[in-house]
Amino acid sequence: MAKSKKRQKKKSPSNQRRQAKPHTQDQEEQPGKFAWIPLWGWILIFLVPLVISEIMFYRAGREVNMILFPLAWIGFWVAIMHRSGWPILRKRKMD
């Protein structure tokens, strides 16, 4: 028969709170993980998959997908940028 799983001991909530580091302004000023990518690189990252997918859908005869995919692709990038605070465009304004 099946053996029961052993439960792992969880840390108490008070220990977890002590381990959390306070958020400081120094952390906000640090460059992002992808700060080395120039603006034209981000534009290519956005446009190349969009163009390739449009060519693919055109050759396959999927007209509805040619309309829906760009809407979903733009919506995806807007959602990602909105959640992260628009770091790509904000970085350019500060420079």
C-alpha positions in Angstrom: 0.0 0.0 0.0 1.0 3.6 -0.2 3.1 5.1 2.5 2.0 8.4 4.0 4.1 11.4 3.4 6.1 12.9 6.2 5.3 16.5 6.9 8.2 18.9 6.9 8.5 21.3 9.8 7.5 24.9 8.8 9.2 27.9 10.2 7.0 30.0 12.5 5.7 33.3 11.1 7.7 35.3 13.5 11.0 33.8 12.2 9.9 34.6 8.6 9.3 38.2 9.5 12.7 38.6 11.0 14.4 37.3 7.9 12.6 39.8 5.6 14.9 42.7 4.6 13.5 46.2 4.7 13.0 47.9 1.4 15.3 50.9 1.0 15.9 53.6 -1.6 19.2 52.0 -2.5 17.4 49.0 -3.9 15.2 51.2 -6.0 18.1 53.0 -7.5 20.0 49.9 -8.6 19.8 49.2 -12.3 17.4 46.5 -13.4 18.4 43.0 -14.4 18.0 43.8 -18.1 19.3 47.4 -18.0 22.0 46.5 -20.5 19.6 46.0 -23.3 19.2 49.2 -25.4 15.9 50.6 -26.4 16.3 49.4 -30.0 16.9 45.9 -28.6 13.5 46.0 -26.7 11.8 47.2 -29.9 13.3 44.2 -31.8 12.3 41.8 -29.0 8.7 43.1 -29.5 8.6 43.3 -33.3 10.4 40.2 -34.5 8.1 37.6 -33.0 5.1 39.8 -34.1 6.2 39.9 -37.7 7.2 36.3 -37.8 3.8 35.2 -36.4 2.0 37.4 -38.9 3.9 35.8 -41.8 3.2 32.4 -40.4 -0.5 33.1 -40.0 -0.7 34.6 -43.5 0.9 31.6 -45.2 -1.4 29.2 -43.3 -4.4 31.2 -44.2 -5.5 32.1 -40.7 -7.0 35.6 -41.1 -8.7 35.7 -37.7 -5.4 34.8 -36.0 -3.7 37.6 -37.9 -6.0 40.0 -36.1 -6.2 38.3 -32.7 -2.5 37.6 -32.1 -1.3 41.2 -32.4 -4.0 42.3 -30.0 -2.9 39.6 -27.5 0.8 40.3 -28.0 0.3 44.0 -27.4 -1.9 43.3 -24.4 0.7 41.0 -23.0 3.5 43.6 -23.2 1.3 46.3 -21.8 0.4 44.1 -18.9 4.1 43.2 -18.2 5.2 46.8 -18.5 2.4 48.0 -16.3 3.2 45.5 -13.6 6.9 46.3 -13.6 6.4 50.1 -13.6 7.4 50.9 -17.2 11.1 50.5 -16.5 12.2 50.6 -20.1 10.6 54.0 -20.8 11.3 55.4 -17.4 15.0 54.6 -17.7 15.2 56.6 -21.0 13.5 59.6 -19.5 16.1 59.8 -16.6 19.1 59.7 -19.0 
